[in-house]
Amino acid sequence: MEGDILNKLQVLEAHASLILKSVTGLRKELEDSGASESSSRKGKISPQEKAKILGKRHKNRMKKATR
């Protein structure tokens, strides 16, 4: 009984290790392709543009909250 449980745990650990390796590889591919960065239909958004957009969004929300 204990041997079965230990064997199943080893199998699960092996699967977890494989999953972790594949996720790490996929994350690396995304970073290399630039897909993890903010983008729009027109292309990538610069950090300044993103800050400007978020600032406008915040300002509009504050206006609505005071009405």
Buried (B, 14 or more C-beta within 10 A) or exposed (E): EEEEEEEEEEEEEEEEEEEEEEEEEEEEEEEEEEEEEEEEEEEEBEEEEBEEEEEEEEEEEEEEEEE
